[in-house]
């Protein structure tokens, strides 16, 4: 028989669509662009319903998209573009 804590953890995993926070973060772009299947979207939304951190992350992503959409269509200076690329490359290594 499972102890109550383990049973509670298992129930939360099931209710959260059995997705980890990392998996949700990896799916955010597909979710926002409408590329998830019905089942993926349901699991994603179940996780959001139980996870404050992932809801905050989704809000941040939506805000970032809105903010970037307001930027002028001017070319990015080469040194800024290189710095952004460097930071994104290093971000995945963290």
PDB file of N, CA, C and O in Angstrom:
ATOM      1  N   UNK A   1       0.838  -1.184   0.000  1.00  0.00           N
ATOM      2  CA  UNK A   1       0.000   0.000   0.000  1.00  0.00           C
ATOM      3  C   UNK A   1       0.887   1.252   0.000  1.00  0.00           C
ATOM      4  O   UNK A   1       1.913   1.297   0.678  1.00  0.00           O
ATOM      5  N   UNK A   2       0.478   2.259  -0.764  1.00  0.00           N
ATOM      6  CA  UNK A   2       1.246   3.507  -0.859  1.00  0.00           C
ATOM      7  C   UNK A   2       0.994   4.381   0.359  1.00  0.00           C
ATOM      8  O   UNK A   2      -0.101   4.410   0.919  1.00  0.00           O
ATOM      9  N   UNK A   3       2.050   5.095   0.750  1.00  0.00           N
ATOM     10  CA  UNK A   3       1.844   6.043   1.838  1.00  0.00           C
ATOM     11  C   UNK A   3       1.057   7.244   1.303  1.00  0.00           C
ATOM     12  O   UNK A   3       1.067   7.485   0.096  1.00  0.00           O
ATOM     13  N   UNK A   4       0.391   7.986   2.152  1.00  0.00           N
ATOM     14  CA  UNK A   4      -0.467   9.090   1.705  1.00  0.00           C
ATOM     15  C   UNK A   4       0.262  10.145   0.879  1.00  0.00           C
ATOM     16  O   UNK A   4      -0.300  10.690  -0.071  1.00  0.00           O
ATOM     17  N   UNK A   5       1.506  10.434   1.236  1.00  0.00           N
ATOM     18  CA  UNK A   5       2.255  11.450   0.491  1.00  0.00           C
ATOM     19  C   UNK A   5       2.517  10.992  -0.943  1.00  0.00           C
ATOM     20  O   UNK A   5       2.342  11.770  -1.880  1.00  0.00           O
ATOM     21  N   UNK A   6       2.931   9.744  -1.121  1.00  0.00           N
ATOM     22  CA  UNK A   6       3.193   9.206  -2.453  1.00  0.00           C
ATOM     23  C   UNK A   6       1.907   9.152  -3.275  1.00  0.00           C
ATOM     24  O   UNK A   6       1.909   9.459  -4.467  1.00  0.00           O
ATOM     25  N   UNK A   7       0.821   8.764  -2.635  1.00  0.00           N
ATOM     26  CA  UNK A   7      -0.473   8.702  -3.319  1.00  0.00           C
ATOM     27  C   UNK A   7      -0.913  10.094  -3.756  1.00  0.00           C
ATOM     28  O   UNK A   7      -1.418  10.269  -4.865  1.00  0.00           O
ATOM     29  N   UNK A   8      -0.726  11.077  -2.894  1.00  0.00           N
ATOM     30  CA  UNK A   8      -1.067  12.456  -3.229  1.00  0.00           C
ATOM     31  C   UNK A   8      -0.233  12.947  -4.414  1.00  0.00           C
ATOM     32  O   UNK A   8      -0.758  13.587  -5.326  1.00  0.00           O
ATOM     33  N   UNK A   9       1.061  12.645  -4.396  1.00  0.00           N
ATOM     34  CA  UNK A   9       1.956  13.041  -5.493  1.00  0.00           C
ATOM     35  C   UNK A   9       1.517  12.399  -6.806  1.00  0.00           C
ATOM     36  O   UNK A   9       1.506  13.059  -7.845  1.00  0.00           O
ATOM     37  N   UNK A  10       1.161  11.140  -6.766  1.00  0.00           N
ATOM     38  CA  UNK A  10       0.701  10.421  -7.957  1.00  0.00           C
ATOM     39  C   UNK A  10      -0.598  11.032  -8.485  1.00  0.00           C
ATOM     40  O   UNK A  10      -0.763  11.193  -9.694  1.00  0.00           O
ATOM     41  N   UNK A  11      -1.508  11.368  -7.588  1.00  0.00           N
ATOM     42  CA  UNK A  11      -2.773  11.980  -7.992  1.00  0.00           C
ATOM     43  C   UNK A  11      -2.534  13.344  -8.638  1.00  0.00           C
ATOM     44  O   UNK A  11      -3.164  13.676  -9.642  1.00  0.00           O
ATOM     45  N   UNK A  12      -1.620  14.137  -8.061  1.00  0.00           N
ATOM     46  CA  UNK A  12      -1.315  15.447  -8.644  1.00  0.00           C
ATOM     47  C   UNK A  12      -0.694  15.312 -10.032  1.00  0.00           C
ATOM     48  O   UNK A  12      -1.010  16.092 -10.931  1.00  0.00           O
ATOM     49  N   UNK A  13       0.187  14.329 -10.213  1.00  0.00           N
ATOM     50  CA  UNK A  13       0.772  14.091 -11.536  1.00  0.00           C
ATOM     51  C   UNK A  13      -0.315  13.769 -12.543  1.00  0.00           C
ATOM     52  O   UNK A  13      -0.318  14.302 -13.653  1.00  0.00           O
ATOM     53  N   UNK A  14      -1.236  12.900 -12.160  1.00  0.00           N
ATOM     54  CA  UNK A  14      -2.319  12.518 -13.051  1.00  0.00           C
ATOM     55  C   UNK A  14      -3.189  13.728 -13.384  1.00  0.00           C
ATOM     56  O   UNK A  14      -3.503  13.978 -14.548  1.00  0.00           O
ATOM     57  N   UNK A  15      -3.570  14.470 -12.352  1.00  0.00           N
ATOM     58  CA  UNK A  15      -4.428  15.628 -12.567  1.00  0.00           C
ATOM     59  C   UNK A  15      -3.736  16.718 -13.367  1.00  0.00           C
ATOM     60  O   UNK A  15      -4.391  17.474 -14.084  1.00  0.00           O
ATOM     61  N   UNK A  16      -2.419  16.805 -13.250  1.00  0.00           N
ATOM     62  CA  UNK A  16      -1.657  17.823 -13.980  1.00  0.00           C
ATOM     63  C   UNK A  16      -1.317  17.373 -15.389  1.00  0.00           C
ATOM     64  O   UNK A  16      -0.451  17.961 -16.038  1.00  0.00           O
ATOM     65  N   UNK A  17      -1.981  16.350 -15.862  1.00  0.00           N
ATOM     66  CA  UNK A  17      -1.743  15.899 -17.225  1.00  0.00           C
ATOM     67  C   UNK A  17      -0.468  15.107 -17.361  1.00  0.00           C
ATOM     68  O   UNK A  17      -0.018  14.828 -18.472  1.00  0.00           O
ATOM     69  N   UNK A  18       0.119  14.742 -16.238  1.00  0.00           N
ATOM     70  CA  UNK A  18       1.346  13.957 -16.201  1.00  0.00           C
ATOM     71  C   UNK A  18       2.473  14.631 -16.987  1.00  0.00           C
ATOM     72  O   UNK A  18       3.304  13.951 -17.589  1.00  0.00           O
ATOM     73  N   UNK A  19       2.500  15.955 -16.982  1.00  0.00           N
ATOM     74  CA  UNK A  19       3.574  16.719 -17.611  1.00  0.00           C
ATOM     75  C   UNK A  19       4.415  17.368 -16.524  1.00  0.00           C
ATOM     76  O   UNK A  19       3.895  17.792 -15.492  1.00  0.00           O
ATOM     77  N   UNK A  20       5.706  17.442 -16.763  1.00  0.00           N
ATOM     78  CA  UNK A  20       6.579  18.176 -15.853  1.00  0.00           C
ATOM     79  C   UNK A  20       6.573  19.653 -16.256  1.00  0.00           C
ATOM     80  O   UNK A  20       6.132  20.009 -17.348  1.00  0.00           O
ATOM     81  N   UNK A  21       7.059  20.486 -15.373  1.00  0.00           N
ATOM     82  CA  UNK A  21       7.155  21.915 -15.690  1.00  0.00           C
ATOM     83  C   UNK A  21       8.081  22.140 -16.884  1.00  0.00           C
ATOM     84  O   UNK A  21       7.819  23.015 -17.709  1.00  0.00           O
ATOM     85  N   UNK A  22       9.143  21.375 -16.986  1.00  0.00           N
ATOM     86  CA  UNK A  22      10.050  21.500 -18.139  1.00  0.00           C
ATOM     87  C   UNK A  22       9.323  21.160 -19.429  1.00  0.00           C
ATOM     88  O   UNK A  22       9.485  21.849 -20.436  1.00  0.00           O
ATOM     89  N   UNK A  23       8.521  20.097 -19.405  1.00  0.00           N
ATOM     90  CA  UNK A  23       7.771  19.716 -20.609  1.00  0.00           C
ATOM     91  C   UNK A  23       6.782  20.818 -20.994  1.00  0.00           C
ATOM     92  O   UNK A  23       6.608  21.116 -22.176  1.00  0.00           O
ATOM     93  N   UNK A  24       6.143  21.416 -20.004  1.00  0.00           N
ATOM     94  CA  UNK A  24       5.222  22.518 -20.280  1.00  0.00           C
ATOM     95  C   UNK A  24       5.983  23.682 -20.907  1.00  0.00           C
ATOM     96  O   UNK A  24       5.529  24.258 -21.895  1.00  0.00           O
ATOM     97  N   UNK A  25       7.137  24.030 -20.339  1.00  0.00           N
ATOM     98  CA  UNK A  25       7.941  25.126 -20.897  1.00  0.00           C
ATOM     99  C   UNK A  25       8.335  24.836 -22.343  1.00  0.00           C
ATOM    100  O   UNK A  25       8.345  25.737 -23.182  1.00  0.00           O
ATOM    101  N   UNK A  26       8.662  23.572 -22.632  1.00  0.00           N
ATOM    102  CA  UNK A  26       9.034  23.196 -23.999  1.00  0.00           C
ATOM    103  C   UNK A  26       7.850  23.276 -24.957  1.00  0.00           C
ATOM    104  O   UNK A  26       8.044  23.450 -26.161  1.00  0.00           O
ATOM    105  N   UNK A  27       6.631  23.151 -24.443  1.00  0.00           N
ATOM    106  CA  UNK A  27       5.424  23.155 -25.287  1.00  0.00           C
ATOM    107  C   UNK A  27       4.762  24.527 -25.411  1.00  0.00           C
ATOM    108  O   UNK A  27       3.814  24.677 -26.183  1.00  0.00           O
ATOM    109  N   UNK A  28       5.232  25.518 -24.679  1.00  0.00           N
ATOM    110  CA  UNK A  28       4.559  26.823 -24.663  1.00  0.00           C
ATOM    111  C   UNK A  28       4.406  27.413 -26.056  1.00  0.00           C
ATOM    112  O   UNK A  28       3.319  27.873 -26.407  1.00  0.00           O
ATOM    113  N   UNK A  29       5.455  27.411 -26.850  1.00  0.00           N
ATOM    114  CA  UNK A  29       5.373  28.007 -28.189  1.00  0.00           C
ATOM    115  C   UNK A  29       4.342  27.281 -29.035  1.00  0.00           C
ATOM    116  O   UNK A  29       3.523  27.917 -29.700  1.00  0.00           O
ATOM    117  N   UNK A  30       4.375  25.951 -29.015  1.00  0.00           N
ATOM    118  CA  UNK A  30       3.391  25.186 -29.786  1.00  0.00           C
ATOM    119  C   UNK A  30       1.977  25.472 -29.290  1.00  0.00           C
ATOM    120  O   UNK A  30       1.050  25.566 -30.094  1.00  0.00           O
ATOM    121  N   UNK A  31       1.801  25.612 -27.988  1.00  0.00           N
ATOM    122  CA  UNK A  31       0.495  25.934 -27.425  1.00  0.00           C
ATOM    123  C   UNK A  31       0.014  27.288 -27.941  1.00  0.00           C
ATOM    124  O   UNK A  31      -1.120  27.413 -28.403  1.00  0.00           O
ATOM    125  N   UNK A  32       0.873  28.296 -27.862  1.00  0.00           N
ATOM    126  CA  UNK A  32       0.490  29.649 -28.277  1.00  0.00           C
ATOM    127  C   UNK A  32       0.218  29.734 -29.776  1.00  0.00           C
ATOM    128  O   UNK A  32      -0.580  30.559 -30.220  1.00  0.00           O
ATOM    129  N   UNK A  33       0.877  28.887 -30.547  1.00  0.00           N
ATOM    130  CA  UNK A  33       0.687  28.897 -32.004  1.00  0.00           C
ATOM    131  C   UNK A  33      -0.378  27.906 -32.453  1.00  0.00           C
ATOM    132  O   UNK A  33      -0.594  27.737 -33.653  1.00  0.00           O
ATOM    133  N   UNK A  34      -1.049  27.245 -31.506  1.00  0.00           N
ATOM    134  CA  UNK A  34      -2.144  26.331 -31.844  1.00  0.00           C
ATOM    135  C   UNK A  34      -1.705  25.045 -32.513  1.00  0.00           C
ATOM    136  O   UNK A  34      -2.455  24.466 -33.298  1.00  0.00           O
ATOM    137  N   UNK A  35      -0.489  24.588 -32.209  1.00  0.00           N
ATOM    138  CA  UNK A  35       0.037  23.389 -32.867  1.00  0.00           C
ATOM    139  C   UNK A  35      -0.061  22.122 -32.019  1.00  0.00           C
ATOM    140  O   UNK A  35       0.448  21.077 -32.424  1.00  0.00           O
ATOM    141  N   UNK A  36      -0.699  22.191 -30.857  1.00  0.00           N
ATOM    142  CA  UNK A  36      -0.844  20.996 -30.032  1.00  0.00           C
ATOM    143  C   UNK A  36      -2.081  20.222 -30.456  1.00  0.00           C
ATOM    144  O   UNK A  36      -3.077  20.805 -30.885  1.00  0.00           O
ATOM    145  N   UNK A  37      -2.008  18.910 -30.330  1.00  0.00           N
ATOM    146  CA  UNK A  37      -3.193  18.092 -30.575  1.00  0.00           C
ATOM    147  C   UNK A  37      -4.199  18.356 -29.458  1.00  0.00           C
ATOM    148  O   UNK A  37      -3.869  18.993 -28.458  1.00  0.00           O
ATOM    149  N   UNK A  38      -5.400  17.875 -29.625  1.00  0.00           N
ATOM    150  CA  UNK A  38      -6.418  18.050 -28.592  1.00  0.00           C
ATOM    151  C   UNK A  38      -5.941  17.488 -27.258  1.00  0.00           C
ATOM    152  O   UNK A  38      -6.082  18.145 -26.226  1.00  0.00           O
ATOM    153  N   UNK A  39      -5.378  16.279 -27.264  1.00  0.00           N
ATOM    154  CA  UNK A  39      -4.925  15.647 -26.020  1.00  0.00           C
ATOM    155  C   UNK A  39      -3.738  16.390 -25.410  1.00  0.00           C
ATOM    156  O   UNK A  39      -3.678  16.561 -24.193  1.00  0.00           O
ATOM    157  N   UNK A  40      -2.796  16.832 -26.240  1.00  0.00           N
ATOM    158  CA  UNK A  40      -1.656  17.592 -25.723  1.00  0.00           C
ATOM    159  C   UNK A  40      -2.139  18.895 -25.075  1.00  0.00           C
ATOM    160  O   UNK A  40      -1.675  19.286 -24.004  1.00  0.00           O
ATOM    161  N   UNK A  41      -3.081  19.552 -25.755  1.00  0.00           N
ATOM    162  CA  UNK A  41      -3.616  20.814 -25.227  1.00  0.00           C
ATOM    163  C   UNK A  41      -4.350  20.573 -23.904  1.00  0.00           C
ATOM    164  O   UNK A  41      -4.225  21.370 -22.974  1.00  0.00           O
ATOM    165  N   UNK A  42      -5.105  19.490 -23.816  1.00  0.00           N
ATOM    166  CA  UNK A  42      -5.829  19.173 -22.582  1.00  0.00           C
ATOM    167  C   UNK A  42      -4.847  18.916 -21.440  1.00  0.00           C
ATOM    168  O   UNK A  42      -5.034  19.429 -20.337  1.00  0.00           O
ATOM    169  N   UNK A  43      -3.796  18.120 -21.698  1.00  0.00           N
ATOM    170  CA  UNK A  43      -2.791  17.836 -20.673  1.00  0.00           C
ATOM    171  C   UNK A  43      -2.078  19.120 -20.259  1.00  0.00           C
ATOM    172  O   UNK A  43      -1.840  19.354 -19.073  1.00  0.00           O
ATOM    173  N   UNK A  44      -1.740  19.947 -21.243  1.00  0.00           N
ATOM    174  CA  UNK A  44      -1.068  21.222 -20.990  1.00  0.00           C
ATOM    175  C   UNK A  44      -1.939  22.088 -20.078  1.00  0.00           C
ATOM    176  O   UNK A  44      -1.451  22.641 -19.092  1.00  0.00           O
ATOM    177  N   UNK A  45      -3.211  22.205 -20.403  1.00  0.00           N
ATOM    178  CA  UNK A  45      -4.106  23.056 -19.624  1.00  0.00           C
ATOM    179  C   UNK A  45      -4.376  22.473 -18.240  1.00  0.00           C
ATOM    180  O   UNK A  45      -4.554  23.222 -17.280  1.00  0.00           O
ATOM    181  N   UNK A  46      -4.410  21.149 -18.126  1.00  0.00           N
ATOM    182  CA  UNK A  46      -4.578  20.547 -16.799  1.00  0.00           C
ATOM    183  C   UNK A  46      -3.389  20.903 -15.912  1.00  0.00           C
ATOM    184  O   UNK A  46      -3.558  21.222 -14.735  1.00  0.00           O
ATOM    185  N   UNK A  47      -2.187  20.847 -16.484  1.00  0.00           N
ATOM    186  CA  UNK A  47      -0.990  21.203 -15.716  1.00  0.00           C
ATOM    187  C   UNK A  47      -1.071  22.670 -15.282  1.00  0.00           C
ATOM    188  O   UNK A  47      -0.803  22.994 -14.125  1.00  0.00           O
ATOM    189  N   UNK A  48      -1.441  23.548 -16.211  1.00  0.00           N
ATOM    190  CA  UNK A  48      -1.551  24.971 -15.875  1.00  0.00           C
ATOM    191  C   UNK A  48      -2.552  25.203 -14.757  1.00  0.00           C
ATOM    192  O   UNK A  48      -2.361  26.085 -13.920  1.00  0.00           O
ATOM    193  N   UNK A  49      -3.609  24.422 -14.741  1.00  0.00           N
ATOM    194  CA  UNK A  49      -4.623  24.583 -13.717  1.00  0.00           C
ATOM    195  C   UNK A  49      -4.109  24.321 -12.317  1.00  0.00           C
ATOM    196  O   UNK A  49      -4.675  24.823 -11.346  1.00  0.00           O
ATOM    197  N   UNK A  50      -3.037  23.537 -12.196  1.00  0.00           N
ATOM    198  CA  UNK A  50      -2.500  23.182 -10.889  1.00  0.00           C
ATOM    199  C   UNK A  50      -1.136  23.793 -10.590  1.00  0.00           C
ATOM    200  O   UNK A  50      -0.618  23.628  -9.485  1.00  0.00           O
ATOM    201  N   UNK A  51      -0.549  24.492 -11.548  1.00  0.00           N
ATOM    202  CA  UNK A  51       0.828  24.965 -11.360  1.00  0.00           C
ATOM    203  C   UNK A  51       0.925  26.486 -11.527  1.00  0.00           C
ATOM    204  O   UNK A  51       0.860  27.010 -12.639  1.00  0.00           O
ATOM    205  N   UNK A  52       1.080  27.165 -10.417  1.00  0.00           N
ATOM    206  CA  UNK A  52       1.197  28.631 -10.445  1.00  0.00           C
ATOM    207  C   UNK A  52       2.418  29.101 -11.229  1.00  0.00           C
ATOM    208  O   UNK A  52       2.355  30.096 -11.951  1.00  0.00           O
ATOM    209  N   UNK A  53       3.532  28.380 -11.084  1.00  0.00           N
ATOM    210  CA  UNK A  53       4.764  28.787 -11.773  1.00  0.00           C
ATOM    211  C   UNK A  53       4.611  28.710 -13.287  1.00  0.00           C
ATOM    212  O   UNK A  53       5.067  29.602 -14.003  1.00  0.00           O
ATOM    213  N   UNK A  54       3.978  27.663 -13.775  1.00  0.00           N
ATOM    214  CA  UNK A  54       3.807  27.528 -15.230  1.00  0.00           C
ATOM    215  C   UNK A  54       2.804  28.543 -15.765  1.00  0.00           C
ATOM    216  O   UNK A  54       2.952  29.026 -16.888  1.00  0.00           O
ATOM    217  N   UNK A  55       1.784  28.873 -14.973  1.00  0.00           N
ATOM    218  CA  UNK A  55       0.853  29.934 -15.390  1.00  0.00           C
ATOM    219  C   UNK A  55       1.594  31.259 -15.486  1.00  0.00           C
ATOM    220  O   UNK A  55       1.376  32.022 -16.427  1.00  0.00           O
ATOM    221  N   UNK A  56       2.463  31.542 -14.528  1.00  0.00           N
ATOM    222  CA  UNK A  56       3.252  32.782 -14.562  1.00  0.00           C
ATOM    223  C   UNK A  56       4.172  32.788 -15.785  1.00  0.00           C
ATOM    224  O   UNK A  56       4.324  33.815 -16.446  1.00  0.00           O
ATOM    225  N   UNK A  57       4.781  31.643 -16.080  1.00  0.00           N
ATOM    226  CA  UNK A  57       5.669  31.547 -17.247  1.00  0.00           C
ATOM    227  C   UNK A  57       4.891  31.820 -18.537  1.00  0.00           C
ATOM    228  O   UNK A  57       5.366  32.540 -19.415  1.00  0.00           O
ATOM    229  N   UNK A  58       3.699  31.239 -18.642  1.00  0.00           N
ATOM    230  CA  UNK A  58       2.875  31.459 -19.827  1.00  0.00           C
ATOM    231  C   UNK A  58       2.507  32.937 -19.960  1.00  0.00           C
ATOM    232  O   UNK A  58       2.556  33.488 -21.059  1.00  0.00           O
ATOM    233  N   UNK A  59       2.140  33.582 -18.853  1.00  0.00           N
ATOM    234  CA  UNK A  59       1.834  35.016 -18.883  1.00  0.00           C
ATOM    235  C   UNK A  59       3.051  35.823 -19.344  1.00  0.00           C
ATOM    236  O   UNK A  59       2.917  36.758 -20.133  1.00  0.00           O
ATOM    237  N   UNK A  60       4.239  35.458 -18.848  1.00  0.00           N
ATOM    238  CA  UNK A  60       5.468  36.159 -19.244  1.00  0.00           C
ATOM    239  C   UNK A  60       5.722  36.006 -20.737  1.00  0.00           C
ATOM    240  O   UNK A  60       6.108  36.963 -21.409  1.00  0.00           O
ATOM    241  N   UNK A  61       5.506  34.814 -21.246  1.00  0.00           N
ATOM    242  CA  UNK A  61       5.721  34.576 -22.684  1.00  0.00           C
ATOM    243  C   UNK A  61       4.746  35.408 -23.519  1.00  0.00           C
ATOM    244  O   UNK A  61       5.133  36.005 -24.523  1.00  0.00           O
ATOM    245  N   UNK A  62       3.485  35.443 -23.098  1.00  0.00           N
ATOM    246  CA  UNK A  62       2.496  36.245 -23.825  1.00  0.00           C
ATOM    247  C   UNK A  62       2.865  37.723 -23.788  1.00  0.00           C
ATOM    248  O   UNK A  62       2.741  38.419 -24.796  1.00  0.00           O
ATOM    249  N   UNK A  63       3.316  38.204 -22.635  1.00  0.00           N
ATOM    250  CA  UNK A  63       3.727  39.604 -22.513  1.00  0.00           C
ATOM    251  C   UNK A  63       4.942  39.899 -23.389  1.00  0.00           C
ATOM    252  O   UNK A  63       5.021  40.953 -24.019  1.00  0.00           O
ATOM    253  N   UNK A  64       5.879  38.968 -23.425  1.00  0.00           N
ATOM    254  CA  UNK A  64       7.072  39.134 -24.269  1.00  0.00           C
ATOM    255  C   UNK A  64       6.673  39.236 -25.732  1.00  0.00           C
ATOM    256  O   UNK A  64       7.187  40.086 -26.459  1.00  0.00           O
ATOM    257  N   UNK A  65       5.768  38.385 -26.165  1.00  0.00           N
ATOM    258  CA  UNK A  65       5.310  38.404 -27.561  1.00  0.00           C
ATOM    259  C   UNK A  65       4.622  39.726 -27.880  1.00  0.00           C
ATOM    260  O   UNK A  65       4.862  40.318 -28.932  1.00  0.00           O
ATOM    261  N   UNK A  66       3.755  40.195 -26.956  1.00  0.00           N
ATOM    262  CA  UNK A  66       3.084  41.487 -27.175  1.00  0.00           C
ATOM    263  C   UNK A  66       4.106  42.615 -27.263  1.00  0.00           C
ATOM    264  O   UNK A  66       4.011  43.478 -28.136  1.00  0.00           O
ATOM    265  N   UNK A  67       5.083  42.605 -26.359  1.00  0.00           N
ATOM    266  CA  UNK A  67       6.093  43.658 -26.334  1.00  0.00           C
ATOM    267  C   UNK A  67       6.939  43.636 -27.607  1.00  0.00           C
ATOM    268  O   UNK A  67       7.193  44.680 -28.207  1.00  0.00           O
ATOM    269  N   UNK A  68       7.370  42.454 -28.011  1.00  0.00           N
ATOM    270  CA  UNK A  68       8.190  42.356 -29.222  1.00  0.00           C
ATOM    271  C   UNK A  68       7.407  42.764 -30.459  1.00  0.00           C
ATOM    272  O   UNK A  68       7.977  43.288 -31.417  1.00  0.00           O
ATOM    273  N   UNK A  69       6.111  42.526 -30.440  1.00  0.00           N
ATOM    274  CA  UNK A  69       5.274  42.927 -31.566  1.00  0.00           C
ATOM    275  C   UNK A  69       5.175  44.432 -31.731  1.00  0.00           C
ATOM    276  O   UNK A  69       4.801  44.914 -32.800  1.00  0.00           O
ATOM    277  N   UNK A  70       5.504  45.177 -30.692  1.00  0.00           N
ATOM    278  CA  UNK A  70       5.451  46.638 -30.735  1.00  0.00           C
ATOM    279  C   UNK A  70       6.770  47.263 -31.175  1.00  0.00           C
ATOM    280  O   UNK A  70       6.836  48.472 -31.396  1.00  0.00           O
ATOM    281  N   UNK A  71       7.811  46.464 -31.304  1.00  0.00           N
ATOM    282  CA  UNK A  71       9.114  47.005 -31.698  1.00  0.00           C
ATOM    283  C   UNK A  71       9.089  47.440 -33.157  1.00  0.00           C
ATOM    284  O   UNK A  71       8.417  46.821 -33.982  1.00  0.00           O
ATOM    285  N   UNK A  72       9.818  48.497 -33.473  1.00  0.00           N
ATOM    286  CA  UNK A  72       9.890  48.932 -34.872  1.00  0.00           C
ATOM    287  C   UNK A  72      10.621  47.888 -35.717  1.00  0.00           C
ATOM    288  O   UNK A  72      11.424  47.105 -35.209  1.00  0.00           O
ATOM    289  N   UNK A  73      10.329  47.897 -36.985  1.00  0.00           N
ATOM    290  CA  UNK A  73      10.918  46.909 -37.900  1.00  0.00           C
ATOM    291  C   UNK A  73      12.291  47.340 -38.399  1.00  0.00           C
ATOM    292  O   UNK A  73      12.662  47.043 -39.535  1.00  0.00           O
ATOM    293  N   UNK A  74      13.034  48.029 -37.570  1.00  0.00           N
ATOM    294  CA  UNK A  74      14.383  48.458 -37.946  1.00  0.00           C
ATOM    295  C   UNK A  74      15.343  47.283 -37.807  1.00  0.00           C
ATOM    296  O   UNK A  74      15.132  46.403 -36.972  1.00  0.00           O
ATOM    297  N   UNK A  75      16.398  47.264 -38.621  1.00  0.00           N
ATOM    298  CA  UNK A  75      17.372  46.180 -38.474  1.00  0.00           C
ATOM    299  C   UNK A  75      18.095  46.265 -37.124  1.00  0.00           C
ATOM    300  O   UNK A  75      18.331  47.352 -36.597  1.00  0.00           O
ATOM    301  N   UNK A  76      18.428  45.124 -36.595  1.00  0.00           N
ATOM    302  CA  UNK A  76      19.149  45.060 -35.327  1.00  0.00           C
ATOM    303  C   UNK A  76      20.626  45.307 -35.601  1.00  0.00           C
ATOM    304  O   UNK A  76      21.185  44.708 -36.520  1.00  0.00           O
ATOM    305  N   UNK A  77      21.269  46.173 -34.828  1.00  0.00           N
ATOM    306  CA  UNK A  77      22.714  46.377 -35.022  1.00  0.00           C
ATOM    307  C   UNK A  77      23.452  45.037 -34.864  1.00  0.00           C
ATOM    308  O   UNK A  77      23.097  44.239 -33.997  1.00  0.00           O
ATOM    309  N   UNK A  78      24.457  44.791 -35.682  1.00  0.00           N
ATOM    310  CA  UNK A  78      25.157  43.495 -35.652  1.00  0.00           C
ATOM    311  C   UNK A  78      25.670  43.098 -34.271  1.00  0.00           C
ATOM    312  O   UNK A  78      25.605  41.925 -33.904  1.00  0.00           O
ATOM    313  N   UNK A  79      26.180  44.063 -33.498  1.00  0.00           N
ATOM    314  CA  UNK A  79      26.720  43.712 -32.180  1.00  0.00           C
ATOM    315  C   UNK A  79      25.606  43.281 -31.220  1.00  0.00           C
ATOM    316  O   UNK A  79      25.827  42.426 -30.362  1.00  0.00           O
ATOM    317  N   UNK A  80      24.423  43.862 -31.358  1.00  0.00           N
ATOM    318  CA  UNK A  80      23.290  43.476 -30.520  1.00  0.00           C
ATOM    319  C   UNK A  80      22.800  42.086 -30.928  1.00  0.00           C
ATOM    320  O   UNK A  80      22.513  41.247 -30.074  1.00  0.00           O
ATOM    321  N   UNK A  81      22.707  41.852 -32.228  1.00  0.00           N
ATOM    322  CA  UNK A  81      22.280  40.539 -32.719  1.00  0.00           C
ATOM    323  C   UNK A  81      23.234  39.443 -32.245  1.00  0.00           C
ATOM    324  O   UNK A  81      22.789  38.380 -31.812  1.00  0.00           O
ATOM    325  N   UNK A  82      24.519  39.689 -32.323  1.00  0.00           N
ATOM    326  CA  UNK A  82      25.500  38.691 -31.878  1.00  0.00           C
ATOM    327  C   UNK A  82      25.385  38.421 -30.383  1.00  0.00           C
ATOM    328  O   UNK A  82      25.481  37.273 -29.949  1.00  0.00           O
ATOM    329  N   UNK A  83      25.181  39.473 -29.596  1.00  0.00           N
ATOM    330  CA  UNK A  83      25.026  39.301 -28.151  1.00  0.00           C
ATOM    331  C   UNK A  83      23.769  38.487 -27.833  1.00  0.00           C
ATOM    332  O   UNK A  83      23.800  37.613 -26.966  1.00  0.00           O
ATOM    333  N   UNK A  84      22.679  38.764 -28.520  1.00  0.00           N
ATOM    334  CA  UNK A  84      21.442  37.982 -28.317  1.00  0.00           C
ATOM    335  C   UNK A  84      21.657  36.516 -28.673  1.00  0.00           C
ATOM    336  O   UNK A  84      21.242  35.621 -27.937  1.00  0.00           O
ATOM    337  N   UNK A  85      22.309  36.281 -29.806  1.00  0.00           N
ATOM    338  CA  UNK A  85      22.580  34.898 -30.216  1.00  0.00           C
ATOM    339  C   UNK A  85      23.450  34.174 -29.185  1.00  0.00           C
ATOM    340  O   UNK A  85      23.201  33.012 -28.865  1.00  0.00           O
ATOM    341  N   UNK A  86      24.464  34.859 -28.671  1.00  0.00           N
ATOM    342  CA  UNK A  86      25.343  34.274 -27.666  1.00  0.00           C
ATOM    343  C   UNK A  86      24.552  33.907 -26.408  1.00  0.00           C
ATOM    344  O   UNK A  86      24.732  32.828 -25.843  1.00  0.00           O
ATOM    345  N   UNK A  87      23.688  34.804 -25.985  1.00  0.00           N
ATOM    346  CA  UNK A  87      22.902  34.539 -24.773  1.00  0.00           C
ATOM    347  C   UNK A  87      21.933  33.377 -24.970  1.00  0.00           C
ATOM    348  O   UNK A  87      21.757  32.559 -24.068  1.00  0.00           O
ATOM    349  N   UNK A  88      21.311  33.299 -26.128  1.00  0.00           N
ATOM    350  CA  UNK A  88      20.388  32.182 -26.376  1.00  0.00           C
ATOM    351  C   UNK A  88      21.137  30.861 -26.459  1.00  0.00           C
ATOM    352  O   UNK A  88      20.651  29.843 -25.968  1.00  0.00           O
ATOM    353  N   UNK A  89      22.309  30.866 -27.072  1.00  0.00           N
ATOM    354  CA  UNK A  89      23.103  29.628 -27.121  1.00  0.00           C
ATOM    355  C   UNK A  89      23.467  29.166 -25.706  1.00  0.00           C
ATOM    356  O   UNK A  89      23.371  27.980 -25.392  1.00  0.00           O
ATOM    357  N   UNK A  90      23.880  30.099 -24.867  1.00  0.00           N
ATOM    358  CA  UNK A  90      24.281  29.758 -23.494  1.00  0.00           C
ATOM    359  C   UNK A  90      23.095  29.428 -22.608  1.00  0.00           C
ATOM    360  O   UNK A  90      23.250  28.699 -21.628  1.00  0.00           O
ATOM    361  N   UNK A  91      21.910  29.946 -22.927  1.00  0.00           N
ATOM    362  CA  UNK A  91      20.714  29.702 -22.119  1.00  0.00           C
ATOM    363  C   UNK A  91      20.397  28.212 -22.067  1.00  0.00           C
ATOM    364  O   UNK A  91      20.040  27.699 -21.006  1.00  0.00           O
ATOM    365  N   UNK A  92      20.517  27.519 -23.173  1.00  0.00           N
ATOM    366  CA  UNK A  92      20.210  26.085 -23.223  1.00  0.00           C
ATOM    367  C   UNK A  92      21.185  25.263 -22.389  1.00  0.00           C
ATOM    368  O   UNK A  92      20.861  24.143 -21.994  1.00  0.00           O
ATOM    369  N   UNK A  93      22.363  25.793 -22.117  1.00  0.00           N
ATOM    370  CA  UNK A  93      23.376  25.052 -21.358  1.00  0.00           C
ATOM    371  C   UNK A  93      23.167  25.144 -19.862  1.00  0.00           C
ATOM    372  O   UNK A  93      23.812  24.411 -19.112  1.00  0.00           O
ATOM    373  N   UNK A  94      22.291  26.015 -19.404  1.00  0.00           N
ATOM    374  CA  UNK A  94      22.077  26.193 -17.955  1.00  0.00           C
ATOM    375  C   UNK A  94      21.330  25.052 -17.355  1.00  0.00           C
ATOM    376  O   UNK A  94      21.071  25.049 -16.151  1.00  0.00           O
TER     377      UNK A  94
END
